[in-house]
Amino acid sequence: MRNPKEARSYLESRLDKVAFERIERIQNDKLFTFIAEFVAKCEPENVFVCTDAPEDIAFIREEAIRRGEEHPLATPGHTYHFDGYYDQARDRKNTGILLPKGMELGPTFETKDRDEALADIDRLLRGIMRGHTMYVRFFSLGPLRSPFSILAVQLTDSAYVAHNEDLLYRQAYDEFVRLGPKADFFRFVHSAGELENGVSKNVHLRRVYIDIIDEIVYSVNTQYGGNTIGLKKLAMRLAIRRASAEGWLCEHMFIMGIHGPNGRVSYFTGAYPSLCGKTSTSMMEGETIVGDDIAYLRNINGELRAVNVERGIFGIIQGVNAEDDPAIWKALHTPGEVIFSNVLVTEDGQPYWIGKGTPMPERGINHSGPWYPGKKDTQGREIPPSHPNARFTFPLEMLENLDSRLNDPMGVPVAGIVYGGRDSDTWVPVEEAFDWVHGIITKGAALESESTAATLGAEGVREFNPMSNIDFLSIPIGRYIEDNLNIAQGLARPPRIFSVNYFLRDRDGKWLNSKLDKRVWFKWMELRVHDDIPAIRTPTGLIPRYEDLTVLFQKILGSEYRLEDYVKQFTLRVPENLAKIERIARIYQEQVIGTPKVLFEVLAEQKERLLAAQREFGDYISPLAFVAQE
């Protein structure tokens, strides 16, 4: 339905008076045609147009409970939701970026032929909302009235999905009304499809398609948040492509304030692959969080600034406990709006999850139905009390360590960018790049992470993941690296770039770092971005001096830092670094479209520095050798 007048007329005849008046108030032809097309196609029984009014937001939550998509827990405001047994994670096989014929992204991308996929999704959407209510939702990705922000419209027949998005994103109906015909927006269409026992029945027809040409995300026959909360990782594909065209960045990064001397706060962003400490870093004791997952970065008047796209957290709950995650733990045990997904629910209405740190209940209900220890599924596999991908959703306002600048429309100034991965034998615990180009290439573009035997397959397999963003790219990797290099142009003082590694081992396989040490590494980085302390130059970057770390360990952790530990942690492992350069160069030569020439030049320069050091000092070089050179 491409004609705005025809679309308006159709909506007036199809919607009730209140719903139509709410749409008409926005006076946006693109909105009229979008909603009309999918109301006609999906055939919902009712259409609820949600404004920013508190009563509308409350209605969505009540609908989720009334329709059985969520159920109350004992703590006021807390609810739980179960996805279907086979609908518990992102469906990578049936997720794809839709490309017209002739467009290529490279071999690492999941793509679909656009014409074929649109025909497929059109067939699946026909009548899919019969008997359901369509919820029309208006949100902003980023703070309201901000140069960073992108508006979004979500059509869904799941009150659970809509409720999640209320906790995760800023409502923006009033902003649509204010902008009227000028409002530009991403579009999202979701249907859980036919339901059986309250969950999606036809998961064999599950589809998640990202149309980067028309900036629409389609998701059908699924309820799991990673497939349905379109404004999260699915919207990243749209935003990365738009950012590339407009000269800004959409990154898979936390944003946090590190508190330095005399009340100073320095803001850092950080990109870590899964299971590498990203969430625990963003929640570090004594610091403040702006965001834990997705950041938009722009050059604002010669300064790189960042905003959190979201206002809430949709986090993995497995392993969250009182000792390691005190801020999250307190929020999860405080009255307020919290959604628990795919946990175990005990008889007294409490959620339980793997790694909670409390005794495992003897019975309860979970996504498999009534549960007891040793219960098995139809394939004979034991069913754990909670799913390994069980989640929680809550607004950031529930955290005591929330930074006051969460909703600053101009974002926060970025002092440092940090890249971290699971690396047992190469990177030192913390290191600063020589400059922006060196950092983007040797820290960001060269980011790898080792898999773990427990969750990711064979242990120690290195997975290439530039900027921890490879799963969400919608442009060729080479172009993405160029975008990261180019954004520094015009910055008066580009942020410093660092790498961290919490997973270094000695030759006997013993961990060389405590999980608390990261608090010291970040305090060191905060001092470095202000040039408060010097650093030691090595072939791969700048590392801390021992005397500076001894002071920080005593001040931050109240512990002695031994010279022996310093030497073990910051020894330069030349063979491993040379092997990494060879691996990364080969990937960019063989698998990446449009790799910028400077990447190979910077890697070659680093290789020459390493070889020169190897000739002088050997394969494994104590940091004290570089001190002696200065």
Rosetta blueprint (number, residue, H / E / L):
1 M L
2 R L
3 N L
4 P H
5 K H
6 E H
7 A H
8 R H
9 S H
10 Y H
11 L H
12 E H
13 S H
14 R H
15 L L
16 D L
17 K H
18 V H
19 A H
20 F H
21 E H
22 R H
23 I H
24 E H
25 R L
26 I L
27 Q L
28 N L
29 D H
30 K H
31 L H
32 F H
33 T H
34 F H
35 I H
36 A H
37 E H
38 F H
39 V H
40 A H
41 K H
42 C H
43 E L
44 P L
45 E L
46 N E
47 V E
48 F E
49 V E
50 C L
51 T L
52 D L
53 A L
54 P H
55 E H
56 D H
57 I H
58 A H
59 F H
60 I H
61 R H
62 E H
63 E H
64 A H
65 I H
66 R H
67 R L
68 G L
69 E L
70 E L
71 H E
72 P E
73 L L
74 A L
75 T L
76 P L
77 G L
78 H E
79 T E
80 Y E
81 H E
82 F L
83 D L
84 G L
85 Y L
86 Y L
87 D L
88 Q L
89 A L
90 R L
91 D L
92 R L
93 K L
94 N L
95 T E
96 G E
97 I E
98 L E
99 L E
100 P L
101 K L
102 G L
103 M L
104 E L
105 L L
106 G L
107 P L
108 T L
109 F L
110 E L
111 T E
112 K E
113 D E
114 R H
115 D H
116 E H
117 A H
118 L H
119 A H
120 D H
121 I H
122 D H
123 R H
124 L H
125 L H
126 R L
127 G L
128 I L
129 M L
130 R L
131 G L
132 H L
133 T E
134 M E
135 Y E
136 V E
137 R E
138 F E
139 F E
140 S E
141 L E
142 G L
143 P L
144 L L
145 R L
146 S L
147 P L
148 F L
149 S L
150 I E
151 L E
152 A E
153 V E
154 Q E
155 L E
156 T E
157 D L
158 S L
159 A H
160 Y H
161 V H
162 A H
163 H H
164 N H
165 E H
166 D H
167 L H
168 L H
169 Y L
170 R E
171 Q E
172 A L
173 Y H
174 D H
175 E H
176 F H
177 V H
178 R H
179 L H
180 G H
181 P H
182 K H
183 A L
184 D L
185 F E
186 F E
187 R E
188 F E
189 V E
190 H E
191 S E
192 A L
193 G L
194 E L
195 L E
196 E E
197 N L
198 G L
199 V E
200 S E
201 K L
202 N L
203 V H
204 H H
205 L H
206 R L
207 R E
208 V E
209 Y E
210 I E
211 D E
212 I L
213 I L
214 D L
215 E L
216 I E
217 V E
218 Y E
219 S E
220 V E
221 N L
222 T L
223 Q L
224 Y L
225 G H
226 G H
227 N H
228 T H
229 I L
230 G L
231 L L
232 K L
233 K H
234 L H
235 A H
236 M H
237 R H
238 L H
239 A H
240 I H
241 R H
242 R H
243 A H
244 S H
245 A H
246 E H
247 G L
248 W L
249 L E
250 C E
251 E E
252 H L
253 M L
254 F E
255 I E
256 M E
257 G E
258 I E
259 H E
260 G L
261 P H
262 N H
263 G H
264 R L
265 V E
266 S E
267 Y E
268 F E
269 T E
270 G E
271 A E
272 Y L
273 P L
274 S L
275 L L
276 C L
277 G L
278 K H
279 T H
280 S H
281 T H
282 S H
283 M L
284 M L
285 E L
286 G L
287 E L
288 T E
289 I E
290 V E
291 G E
292 D L
293 D L
294 I L
295 A E
296 Y E
297 L E
298 R E
299 N E
300 I E
301 N L
302 G L
303 E E
304 L E
305 R E
306 A E
307 V E
308 N E
309 V L
310 E L
311 R L
312 G E
313 I E
314 F E
315 G E
316 I E
317 I L
318 Q L
319 G L
320 V L
321 N L
322 A L
323 E L
324 D L
325 D L
326 P H
327 A H
328 I H
329 W H
330 K H
331 A H
332 L H
333 H L
334 T L
335 P L
336 G L
337 E L
338 V E
339 I E
340 F E
341 S E
342 N L
343 V L
344 L E
345 V E
346 T L
347 E L
348 D L
349 G L
350 Q L
351 P E
352 Y E
353 W L
354 I L
355 G L
356 K L
357 G L
358 T L
359 P L
360 M L
361 P L
362 E L
363 R L
364 G E
365 I E
366 N E
367 H L
368 S L
369 G E
370 P E
371 W E
372 Y L
373 P L
374 G L
375 K L
376 K E
377 D L
378 T L
379 Q L
380 G L
381 R L
382 E E
383 I L
384 P L
385 P L
386 S L
387 H L
388 P L
389 N L
390 A L
391 R E
392 F E
393 T E
394 F E
395 P E
396 L H
397 E H
398 M H
399 L L
400 E L
401 N L
402 L E
403 D L
404 S L
405 R L
406 L L
407 N L
408 D L
409 P L
410 M L
411 G L
412 V E
413 P E
414 V E
415 A E
416 G E
417 I E
418 V E
419 Y E
420 G E
421 G L
422 R L
423 D L
424 S L
425 D L
426 T L
427 W L
428 V L
429 P L
430 V E
431 E E
432 E E
433 A L
434 F L
435 D L
436 W H
437 V H
438 H H
439 G H
440 I H
441 I H
442 T H
443 K H
444 G H
445 A H
446 A L
447 L L
448 E E
449 S E
450 E E
451 S L
452 T L
453 A L
454 A L
455 T L
456 L L
457 G L
458 A L
459 E L
460 G L
461 V L
462 R E
463 E E
464 F E
465 N L
466 P H
467 M H
468 S H
469 N L
470 I H
471 D H
472 F H
473 L L
474 S L
475 I L
476 P L
477 I H
478 G H
479 R H
480 Y H
481 I H
482 E H
483 D H
484 N H
485 L H
486 N H
487 I L
488 A L
489 Q L
490 G L
491 L L
492 A L
493 R L
494 P L
495 P L
496 R E
497 I E
498 F E
499 S E
500 V E
501 N L
502 Y L
503 F L
504 L L
505 R E
506 D L
507 R L
508 D L
509 G L
510 K L
511 W E
512 L L
513 N L
514 S L
515 K L
516 L L
517 D L
518 K H
519 R H
520 V H
521 W H
522 F H
523 K H
524 W H
525 M H
526 E H
527 L H
528 R H
529 V H
530 H L
531 D L
532 D L
533 I L
534 P L
535 A L
536 I E
537 R E
538 T E
539 P L
540 T L
541 G E
542 L E
543 I E
544 P L
545 R L
546 Y H
547 E H
548 D H
549 L H
550 T H
551 V H
552 L H
553 F H
554 Q H
555 K H
556 I H
557 L H
558 G L
559 S L
560 E L
561 Y L
562 R L
563 L H
564 E H
565 D H
566 Y H
567 V H
568 K H
569 Q H
570 F H
571 T L
572 L E
573 R E
574 V H
575 P H
576 E H
577 N H
578 L H
579 A H
580 K H
581 I H
582 E H
583 R H
584 I H
585 A H
586 R H
587 I H
588 Y H
589 Q H
590 E H
591 Q L
592 V L
593 I L
594 G L
595 T L
596 P L
597 K H
598 V H
599 L H
600 F H
601 E H
602 V H
603 L H
604 A H
605 E H
606 Q H
607 K H
608 E H
609 R H
610 L H
611 L H
612 A H
613 A H
614 Q H
615 R H
616 E H
617 F H
618 G L
619 D L
620 Y E
621 I E
622 S L
623 P H
624 L H
625 A H
626 F H
627 V H
628 A H
629 Q H
630 E L
